[in-house]
């Protein structure tokens, strides 16, 4: 197989995997409505959780994480037939999977925010950095109960963790560049949430504020 074609097919496959509209399918199949018609207007796990409950939200989260991991493995496998390094093929697959999740071809290019899919991709590419990102997410969520703020914190933690050796030292320029790009992309996808946070209008899950001393008051 032509090397350029192999890499191209890997990236396209990653995009289609990322485009699988988990939240839309769960909403329509089990609850009879499109989740994008309510809440934040997204099809990601947070909006699913808010509209349909914890079981649906957890299921969507697991599948969306799996999408990211699968996309990286597929793009890496197909990319191995090209002259591109495996690292570049994995990073390209991760990026296209996230783009597919945010702009899914199977759901009118209206998807989620890319956090869970990006996390799944990072579990394959840089599991150490993914762990630090998860810690950042958990800390912000424990203090604020705001999932969007926690997601942004998780994304911003990634390049810092990579820079300090979470994926090896010296850090890979490709992985560092990817995490910077991913952090910027996730932050951009949450721009409406950021505006609501600044106005004090973003909804929070009070039960998740487990690190707040005044949570029982």
GUDO-140987 format. One record per residue: residue number from 1; residue in three letters; z, x, y of N, C-alpha, C, O in turn. Coordinates in steps of 0.02 Angstrom, whole numbers, always signed. Example, Ala and Ser with C-alpha at 12.3 -4.5 7.8 and 13.67 -1.06 7.14 Angstrom:
REM residues 2
   pos   code       nw       nu       nv      caw      cau      cav       cw       cu       cv       ow       ou       ov
     1    ALA     +390     +660     -284     +390     +615     -225     +390     +660     -165     +423     +712     -166
     2    SER     +354     +642     -112     +357     +684      -53     +394     +645       +2     +402     +670      +57
//
This chain:
REM residues 217
   pos   code       nw       nu       nv      caw      cau      cav       cw       cu       cv       ow       ou       ov
     1    UNK       +0      +42      -60       +0       +0       +0       +0      +44      +62      +35      +94      +65
     2    UNK      -39      +24     +111      -42      +61     +174      +28      +64     +204      +64      +15     +205
     3    UNK      +47     +123     +229     +115     +134     +254     +132      +90     +313     +187      +62     +317
     4    UNK      +85      +82     +360      +97      +39     +419     +105      -33     +397     +148      -69     +422
     5    UNK      +63      -54     +350      +66     -123     +325     +132     -136     +289     +161     -190     +297
     6    UNK     +156      -87     +252     +220      -95     +216     +277     -106     +265     +319     -150     +255
     7    UNK     +279      -65     +318     +331      -73     +368     +325     -140     +403     +375     -174     +415
     8    UNK     +265     -160     +421     +252     -223     +454     +276     -282     +411     +309     -327     +436
     9    UNK     +260     -280     +347     +280     -333     +302     +356     -336     +296     +385     -390     +292
    10    UNK     +389     -278     +297     +462     -276     +294     +493     -309     +355     +542     -346     +348
    11    UNK     +466     -295     +413     +493     -324     +474     +480     -400     +478     +524     -438     +499
    12    UNK     +421     -420     +457     +404     -492     +457     +449     -529     +408     +474     -583     +422
    13    UNK     +460     -498     +349     +504     -530     +299     +574     -537     +327     +607     -588     +317
    14    UNK     +598     -486     +363     +665     -489     +393     +669     -545     +444     +720     -581     +447
    15    UNK     +617     -553     +483     +616     -607     +533     +619     -676     +499     +657     -719     +521
    16    UNK     +580     -685     +447     +580     -750     +412     +647     -764     +378     +671     -821     +378
    17    UNK     +678     -712     +351     +744     -721     +321     +794     -741     +375     +835     -787     +365
    18    UNK     +792     -707     +431     +836     -724     +486     +824     -794     +514     +870     -826     +540
    19    UNK     +762     -818     +507     +743     -883     +533     +768     -941     +490     +764     -999     +511
    20    UNK     +793     -927     +431     +817     -981     +388     +870    -1021     +426     +923     -993     +442
    21    UNK     +858    -1085     +442     +902    -1123     +487     +963    -1153     +452     +967    -1214     +442
    22    UNK    +1009    -1111     +433    +1067    -1133     +394    +1103    -1191     +426    +1115    -1243     +394
    23    UNK    +1122    -1184     +489    +1160    -1235     +524    +1123    -1301     +529    +1153    -1354     +521
    24    UNK    +1059    -1298     +543    +1019    -1359     +549    +1015    -1395     +482    +1021    -1456     +479
    25    UNK    +1005    -1357     +429    +1001    -1387     +362    +1067    -1419     +343    +1068    -1476     +318
    26    UNK    +1123    -1384     +354    +1188    -1412     +338    +1202    -1475     +378    +1224    -1526     +351
    27    UNK    +1187    -1473     +444    +1199    -1531     +486    +1158    -1592     +465    +1185    -1647     +460
    28    UNK    +1094    -1582     +453    +1051    -1638     +436    +1062    -1663     +365    +1061    -1723     +353
    29    UNK    +1074    -1616     +319    +1080    -1635     +248    +1146    -1669     +233    +1148    -1717     +195
    30    UNK    +1201    -1643     +262    +1267    -1668     +244    +1298    -1714     +296    +1344    -1753     +281
    31    UNK    +1274    -1711     +358    +1305    -1751     +411    +1255    -1795     +448    +1275    -1833     +492
    32    UNK    +1193    -1791     +430    +1143    -1836     +458    +1123    -1824     +529    +1095    -1869     +561
    33    UNK    +1137    -1765     +556    +1116    -1752     +625    +1106    -1677     +637    +1134    -1635     +603
    34    UNK    +1066    -1663     +687    +1050    -1595     +706    +1108    -1569     +749    +1123    -1599     +801
    35    UNK    +1141    -1514     +730    +1197    -1488     +770    +1178    -1467     +840    +1220    -1464     +884
    36    UNK    +1114    -1454     +851    +1092    -1433     +918    +1091    -1491     +968    +1082    -1480    +1027
    37    UNK    +1102    -1552     +942    +1104    -1610     +986    +1173    -1620    +1017    +1182    -1664    +1059
    38    UNK    +1221    -1579     +998    +1288    -1586    +1025    +1321    -1519    +1034    +1292    -1467    +1017
    39    UNK    +1381    -1519    +1061    +1419    -1457    +1071    +1383    -1409    +1117    +1360    -1428    +1171
    40    UNK    +1377    -1347    +1095    +1345    -1295    +1136    +1269    -1298    +1132    +1235    -1264    +1170
    41    UNK    +1243    -1339    +1086    +1171    -1343    +1079    +1142    -1289    +1034    +1081    -1283    +1028
    42    UNK    +1185    -1250    +1002    +1163    -1197     +957    +1172    -1220     +884    +1205    -1270     +871
    43    UNK    +1142    -1183     +838    +1147    -1200     +768    +1191    -1151     +730    +1193    -1151     +668
    44    UNK    +1227    -1109     +767    +1269    -1059     +735    +1334    -1087     +708    +1349    -1146     +718
    45    UNK    +1372    -1045     +675    +1432    -1066     +640    +1485    -1097     +686    +1519    -1144     +667
    46    UNK    +1491    -1071     +747    +1542    -1096     +793    +1530    -1170     +810    +1576    -1210     +809
    47    UNK    +1468    -1186     +825    +1452    -1255     +841    +1457    -1300     +780    +1476    -1358     +786
    48    UNK    +1440    -1273     +722    +1448    -1310     +660    +1522    -1324     +647    +1540    -1380     +629
    49    UNK    +1563    -1275     +656    +1635    -1281     +647    +1662    -1335     +694    +1703    -1377     +674
    50    UNK    +1640    -1332     +756    +1666    -1379     +807    +1645    -1451     +792    +1684    -1497     +803
    51    UNK    +1584    -1461     +767    +1559    -1529     +756    +1574    -1556     +687    +1588    -1615     +679
    52    UNK    +1570    -1512     +636    +1573    -1537     +567    +1634    -1514     +527    +1643    -1535     +470
    53    UNK    +1675    -1469     +556    +1735    -1449     +522    +1732    -1379     +492    +1680    -1346     +492
    54    UNK    +1790    -1358     +466    +1798    -1289     +442    +1755    -1273     +382    +1724    -1220     +378
    55    UNK    +1751    -1319     +333    +1713    -1305     +272    +1640    -1292     +288    +1611    -1244     +262
    56    UNK    +1610    -1334     +330    +1540    -1324     +349    +1531    -1260     +389    +1483    -1223     +378
    57    UNK    +1578    -1246     +434    +1573    -1186     +475    +1579    -1123     +433    +1542    -1075     +444
    58    UNK    +1624    -1122     +385    +1632    -1064     +342    +1570    -1054     +298    +1547     -997     +289
    59    UNK    +1543    -1109     +272    +1483    -1104     +230    +1424    -1074     +270    +1389    -1031     +245
    60    UNK    +1415    -1099     +331    +1360    -1074     +373    +1371    -1000     +389    +1324     -960     +389
    61    UNK    +1433     -981     +404    +1449     -912     +419    +1430     -866     +361    +1399     -814     +371
    62    UNK    +1450     -885     +300    +1436     -844     +241    +1361     -836     +231    +1337     -780     +218
    63    UNK    +1324     -891     +236    +1251     -886     +225    +1218     -845     +280    +1173     -805     +266
    64    UNK    +1240     -854     +342    +1210     -816     +397    +1225     -741     +391    +1183     -700     +408
    65    UNK    +1285     -724     +368    +1300     -653     +356    +1256     -626     +300    +1229     -571     +305
    66    UNK    +1248     -666     +247    +1205     -645     +191    +1133     -635     +213    +1099     -591     +189
    67    UNK    +1110     -677     +261    +1041     -670     +286    +1031     -600     +316     +981     -567     +303
    68    UNK    +1080     -577     +355    +1073     -511     +386    +1071     -455     +335    +1030     -410     +340
    69    UNK    +1115     -459     +285    +1116     -407     +234    +1053     -407     +193    +1025     -355     +178
    70    UNK    +1029     -467     +174     +968     -472     +134     +908     -447     +173     +865     -412     +145
    71    UNK     +904     -464     +236     +847     -442     +277     +843     -367     +280     +789     -338     +276
    72    UNK     +900     -334     +288     +901     -260     +290     +879     -231     +224     +840     -182     +223
    73    UNK     +902     -259     +169     +884     -233     +103     +810     -242      +89     +777     -198      +61
    74    UNK     +783     -300     +108     +711     -314      +97     +668     -268     +140     +620     -238     +116
    75    UNK     +685     -262     +204     +646     -220     +248     +650     -146     +227     +601     -109     +233
    76    UNK     +708     -126     +202     +716      -57     +179     +674      -45     +117     +643       +8     +110
    77    UNK     +673      -94      +71     +634      -87      +10     +559      -83      +25     +524      -40       -1
    78    UNK     +535     -129      +66     +464     -129      +83     +447      -68     +126     +393      -38     +119
    79    UNK     +492      -51     +171     +480       +6     +215     +480      +73     +179     +452     +122     +204
    80    UNK     +510      +74     +119     +512     +137      +81     +442     +159      +59     +430     +217      +43
    81    UNK     +395     +111      +59     +326     +127      +41     +288     +158     +100     +232     +182      +92
    82    UNK     +320     +157     +158     +287     +186     +217     +315     +256     +230     +359     +280     +195
    83    UNK     +288     +286     +281     +312     +353     +299     +372     +350     +345     +399     +401     +366
    84    UNK     +393     +289     +362     +451     +279     +406     +515     +297     +369     +520     +283     +309
    85    UNK     +562     +326     +403     +626     +342     +370     +662     +279     +351     +656     +228     +386
    86    UNK     +701     +280     +296     +738     +220     +275     +784     +194     +330     +794     +133     +335
    87    UNK     +812     +238     +370     +857     +217     +423     +821     +174     +474     +847     +123     +496
    88    UNK     +762     +194     +494     +723     +156     +542     +702      +89     +513     +703      +38     +547
    89    UNK     +684      +88     +449     +665      +26     +416     +724      -23     +414     +715      -83     +424
    90    UNK     +785       +3     +400     +844      -40     +397     +860      -68     +467     +873     -127     +475
    91    UNK     +858      -24     +517     +873      -46     +585     +822      -97     +609     +840     -147     +640
    92    UNK     +758      -84     +595     +707     -132     +614     +717     -199     +581     +709     -252     +613
    93    UNK     +736     -198     +517     +749     -260     +481     +807     -298     +511     +805     -359     +517
    94    UNK     +860     -262     +530     +918     -293     +561     +900     -326     +627     +920     -383     +640
    95    UNK     +862     -291     +667     +843     -317     +733     +800     -380     +726     +810     -429     +761
    96    UNK     +752     -378     +680     +708     -435     +671     +744     -494     +640     +727     -552     +653
    97    UNK     +794     -481     +598     +834     -535     +570     +873     -571     +624     +876     -633     +625
    98    UNK     +903     -533     +669     +941     -563     +724     +894     -603     +770     +911     -659     +791
    99    UNK     +836     -575     +785     +787     -612     +826     +767     -676     +791     +761     -729     +823
   100    UNK     +757     -673     +725     +740     -732     +687     +794     -785     +689     +779     -845     +693
   101    UNK     +856     -763     +687     +912     -811     +689     +916     -845     +757     +928     -906     +762
   102    UNK     +906     -807     +810     +911     -835     +878     +849     -876     +895     +854     -928     +928
   103    UNK     +791     -853     +873     +728     -888     +886     +692     -903     +820     +642     -873     +804
   104    UNK     +719     -951     +781     +692     -964     +714     +627    -1003     +714     +622    -1056     +744
   105    UNK     +578     -976     +680     +513    -1009     +676     +518    -1075     +638     +478    -1120     +650
   106    UNK     +567    -1082     +594     +575    -1143     +554     +614    -1198     +590     +622    -1253     +563
   107    UNK     +638    -1184     +650     +679    -1234     +685     +662    -1236     +759     +707    -1240     +801
   108    UNK     +598    -1233     +775     +577    -1240     +844     +600    -1185     +890     +605    -1195     +951
   109    UNK     +615    -1126     +862     +636    -1068     +901     +701    -1080     +939     +713    -1049     +991
   110    UNK     +743    -1125     +913     +809    -1138     +942     +861    -1128     +888     +870    -1171     +844
   111    UNK     +896    -1072     +890     +944    -1057     +838    +1013    -1043     +863    +1038    -1077     +909
   112    UNK    +1046     -993     +833    +1114     -976     +852    +1116     -916     +898    +1067     -902     +934
   113    UNK    +1172     -880     +897    +1181     -824     +943    +1172     -756     +909    +1175     -704     +942
   114    UNK    +1162     -756     +843    +1146     -694     +808    +1205     -652     +785    +1196     -598     +758
   115    UNK    +1266     -676     +795    +1325     -636     +781    +1335     -626     +706    +1342     -570     +683
   116    UNK    +1337     -681     +668    +1349     -676     +596    +1293     -638     +561    +1306     -597     +517
   117    UNK    +1231     -651     +580    +1174     -617     +550    +1176     -542     +566    +1163     -501     +523
   118    UNK    +1193     -526     +628    +1200     -456     +647    +1256     -422     +609    +1251     -364     +590
   119    UNK    +1311     -459     +597    +1367     -431     +559    +1347     -416     +488    +1366     -364     +460
   120    UNK    +1308     -461     +457    +1285     -449     +389    +1240     -388     +384    +1245     -350     +336
   121    UNK    +1197     -380     +434    +1154     -321     +435    +1194     -257     +441    +1180     -207     +409
   122    UNK    +1245     -259     +484    +1286     -199     +495    +1329     -182     +435    +1345     -123     +424
   123    UNK    +1348     -232     +395    +1386     -218     +334    +1346     -174     +286    +1375     -136     +247
   124    UNK    +1280     -179     +290    +1237     -137     +249    +1222      -70     +282    +1224      -18     +250
   125    UNK    +1209      -72     +348    +1189      -11     +384    +1248      +34     +399    +1246      +95     +387
   126    UNK    +1302       +5     +426    +1360      +45     +448    +1424       +5     +436    +1452      -23     +484
   127    UNK    +1448       +1     +374    +1507      -40     +359    +1569      -20     +397    +1610      -63     +414
   128    UNK    +1577      +45     +412    +1636      +66     +450    +1636      +37     +520    +1688      +14     +544
   129    UNK    +1579      +38     +553    +1573      +10     +620    +1583      -65     +618    +1612      -94     +663
   130    UNK    +1557      -97     +565    +1566     -169     +557    +1640     -187     +552    +1661     -239     +578
   131    UNK    +1679     -145     +520    +1751     -157     +514    +1784     -155     +582    +1824     -199     +599
   132    UNK    +1769     -104     +622    +1797     -100     +690    +1776     -160     +732    +1815     -186     +771
   133    UNK    +1713     -181     +724    +1688     -239     +760    +1728     -301     +741    +1745     -342     +784
   134    UNK    +1742     -308     +676    +1781     -366     +652    +1851     -365     +681    +1879     -418     +696
   135    UNK    +1880     -306     +687    +1947     -300     +716    +1946     -322     +789    +1990     -358     +812
   136    UNK    +1894     -300     +826    +1888     -320     +896    +1881     -395     +902    +1910     -426     +947
   137    UNK    +1841     -425     +858    +1833     -497     +857    +1899     -532     +845    +1917     -579     +881
   138    UNK    +1936     -509     +795    +1999     -541     +776    +2051     -536     +831    +2089     -583     +843
   139    UNK    +2054     -479     +865    +2104     -470     +918    +2091     -517     +977    +2137     -550    +1001
   140    UNK    +2029     -520     +999    +2013     -563    +1056    +2022     -636    +1036    +2046     -677    +1076
   141    UNK    +2002     -654     +975    +2010     -723     +952    +2084     -741     +947    +2104     -797     +964
   142    UNK    +2125     -694     +924    +2196     -707     +917    +2231     -718     +983    +2280     -754     +986
   143    UNK    +2206     -686    +1036    +2237     -695    +1102    +2208     -753    +1141    +2244     -787    +1178
   144    UNK    +2143     -766    +1133    +2110     -816    +1176    +2090     -880    +1139    +2089     -934    +1169
   145    UNK    +2076     -875    +1075    +2051     -932    +1038    +1979     -950    +1056    +1953    -1001    +1034
   146    UNK    +1946     -907    +1094    +1877     -920    +1116    +1829     -879    +1073    +1829     -818    +1077
   147    UNK    +1789     -913    +1034    +1745     -879     +987    +1691     -840    +1023    +1674     -785    +1003
   148    UNK    +1664     -868    +1077    +1610     -834    +1113    +1635     -767    +1142    +1600     -717    +1138
   149    UNK    +1694     -768    +1172    +1722     -706    +1199    +1735     -655    +1143    +1724     -595    +1152
   150    UNK    +1757     -680    +1086    +1770     -636    +1029    +1706     -606    +1002    +1704     -547     +983
   151    UNK    +1652     -646    +1002    +1588     -621     +978    +1561     -567    +1024    +1534     -517    +1001
   152    UNK    +1567     -577    +1089    +1545     -527    +1137    +1586     -463    +1129    +1558     -408    +1131
   153    UNK    +1651     -470    +1120    +1694     -412    +1110    +1675     -373    +1048    +1674     -312    +1047
   154    UNK    +1659     -410     +994    +1638     -379     +932    +1574     -339     +942    +1568     -283     +917
   155    UNK    +1527     -369     +978    +1463     -335     +990    +1472     -272    +1032    +1441     -221    +1019
   156    UNK    +1514     -276    +1083    +1525     -219    +1127    +1565     -163    +1093    +1561     -105    +1113
   157    UNK    +1604     -182    +1042    +1643     -132    +1005    +1597      -87     +963    +1613      -29     +952
   158    UNK    +1541     -114     +941    +1497      -78     +895    +1474       -9     +920    +1487      +41     +887
   159    UNK    +1441       -5     +978    +1418      +60    +1000    +1475     +110    +1013    +1466     +170    +1004
   160    UNK    +1532      +84    +1033    +1590     +128    +1043    +1613     +157     +977    +1626     +217     +972
   161    UNK    +1616     +114     +926    +1637     +137     +860    +1587     +188     +832    +1607     +238     +802
   162    UNK    +1523     +174     +841    +1472     +221     +818    +1478     +288     +854    +1475     +341     +823
   163    UNK    +1488     +285     +920    +1493     +347     +960    +1552     +390     +939    +1549     +451     +944
   164    UNK    +1605     +358     +913    +1665     +395     +893    +1665     +410     +817    +1717     +428     +789
   165    UNK    +1607     +402     +785    +1601     +426     +717    +1612     +376     +662    +1622     +395     +604
   166    UNK    +1610     +311     +677    +1622     +261     +625    +1567     +259     +573    +1577     +234     +517
   167    UNK    +1508     +285     +589    +1453     +287     +542    +1431     +359     +529    +1373     +371     +511
   168    UNK    +1477     +405     +538    +1462     +475     +527    +1461     +515     +591    +1450     +488     +645
   169    UNK    +1474     +579     +585    +1477     +622     +644    +1434     +684     +631    +1442     +716     +579
   170    UNK    +1389     +701     +677    +1375     +667     +740    +1341     +600     +728    +1308     +591     +676
   171    UNK    +1349     +553     +774    +1320     +487     +763    +1244     +488     +763    +1213     +527     +799
   172    UNK    +1215     +444     +722    +1143     +438     +720    +1118     +407     +785    +1142     +355     +807
   173    UNK    +1069     +439     +816    +1042     +413     +878    +1009     +346     +867    +1011     +302     +911
   174    UNK     +979     +336     +808     +946     +272     +793     +997     +216     +787     +988     +162     +815
   175    UNK    +1051     +228     +751    +1102     +177     +742    +1138     +163     +807    +1152     +105     +824
   176    UNK    +1153     +216     +846    +1186     +206     +911    +1141     +165     +957    +1164     +119     +990
   177    UNK    +1078     +182     +959    +1031     +145    +1001    +1026      +72     +980    +1023      +27    +1021
   178    UNK    +1025      +61     +914    +1021       -8     +889    +1083      -48     +908    +1076     -105     +929
   179    UNK    +1142      -19     +902    +1203      -56     +918    +1208      -71     +992    +1234     -123    +1012
   180    UNK    +1184      -25    +1034    +1182      -38    +1106    +1135      -96    +1121    +1151     -141    +1159
   181    UNK    +1077      -95    +1089    +1028     -149    +1098    +1056     -215    +1072    +1047     -267    +1103
   182    UNK    +1089     -213    +1014    +1118     -273     +985    +1172     -301    +1030    +1176     -362    +1040
   183    UNK    +1215     -258    +1057    +1268     -280    +1101    +1239     -314    +1163    +1264     -366    +1186
   184    UNK    +1185     -285    +1191    +1153     -315    +1249    +1121     -382    +1232    +1125     -429    +1271
   185    UNK    +1091     -386    +1173    +1057     -447    +1152    +1107     -503    +1140    +1097     -560    +1162
   186    UNK    +1162     -488    +1106    +1214     -538    +1093    +1246     -561    +1158    +1259     -621    +1166
   187    UNK    +1258     -515    +1203    +1287     -534    +1268    +1239     -579    +1306    +1261     -629    +1336
   188    UNK    +1175     -562    +1305    +1125     -604    +1338    +1122     -674    +1307    +1117     -724    +1342
   189    UNK    +1127     -677    +1241    +1125     -742    +1206    +1185     -785    +1225    +1182     -847    +1219
   190    UNK    +1239     -753    +1246    +1300     -790    +1265    +1306     -799    +1340    +1361     -812    +1365
   191    UNK    +1252     -792    +1377    +1257     -794    +1450    +1285     -860    +1476    +1322     -861    +1524
   192    UNK    +1267     -915    +1443    +1294     -980    +1465    +1369     -983    +1450    +1407    -1011    +1490
   193    UNK    +1390     -955    +1394    +1462     -953    +1378    +1500     -911    +1428    +1556     -928    +1447
   194    UNK    +1470     -856    +1450    +1503     -812    +1499    +1514     -849    +1563    +1567     -843    +1594
   195    UNK    +1465     -888    +1584    +1473     -927    +1646    +1530     -977    +1638    +1569     -987    +1685
   196    UNK    +1535    -1009    +1580    +1590    -1057    +1569    +1657    -1022    +1566    +1707    -1049    +1590
   197    UNK    +1659     -962    +1537    +1722     -924    +1534    +1745     -908    +1604    +1804     -915    +1620
   198    UNK    +1700     -885    +1646    +1718     -866    +1715    +1742     -926    +1755    +1782     -919    +1801
   199    UNK    +1717     -985    +1738    +1738    -1047    +1772    +1799    -1079    +1739    +1824    -1129    +1763
   200    UNK    +1822    -1050    +1684    +1878    -1078    +1648    +1860    -1141    +1610    +1904    -1182    +1596
   201    UNK    +1796    -1150    +1593    +1774    -1211    +1560    +1755    -1201    +1487    +1738    -1250    +1453
   202    UNK    +1760    -1140    +1461    +1742    -1129    +1391    +1797    -1156    +1345    +1856    -1142    +1356
   203    UNK    +1776    -1193    +1294    +1824    -1222    +1248    +1854    -1168    +1203    +1821    -1120    +1184
   204    UNK    +1917    -1178    +1186    +1951    -1131    +1141    +1981    -1169    +1083    +1993    -1229    +1087
   205    UNK    +1994    -1132    +1030    +2028    -1161     +971    +2101    -1139     +975    +2117    -1082     +958
   206    UNK    +2144    -1184     +998    +2215    -1165    +1009    +2249    -1142     +945    +2293    -1098     +948
   207    UNK    +2229    -1169     +888    +2261    -1149     +825    +2246    -1077     +806    +2280    -1048     +764
   208    UNK    +2195    -1049     +837    +2176     -980     +821    +2210     -928     +866    +2202     -868     +857
   209    UNK    +2248     -952     +914    +2284     -906     +960    +2347     -880     +926    +2402     -891     +951
   210    UNK    +2339     -846     +872    +2396     -824     +831    +2434     -765     +861    +2490     -750     +840
   211    UNK    +2404     -732     +910    +2436     -673     +940    +2469     -689    +1007    +2498     -644    +1039
   212    UNK    +2465     -751    +1029    +2497     -771    +1091    +2570     -787    +1079    +2587     -827    +1035
   213    UNK    +2614     -755    +1118    +2686     -766    +1109    +2707     -838    +1126    +2756     -863    +1100
   214    UNK    +2668     -869    +1170    +2687     -936    +1192    +2652     -991    +1152    +2650    -1048    +1173
   215    UNK    +2623     -972    +1094    +2583    -1020    +1057    +2623    -1080    +1032    +2595    -1133    +1019
   216    UNK    +2688    -1071    +1024    +2729    -1126     +999    +2760    -1168    +1054    +2796    -1215    +1039
   217    UNK    +2747    -1152    +1116    +2778    -1188    +1172    +2735    -1247    +1193    +2753    -1283    +1240
//
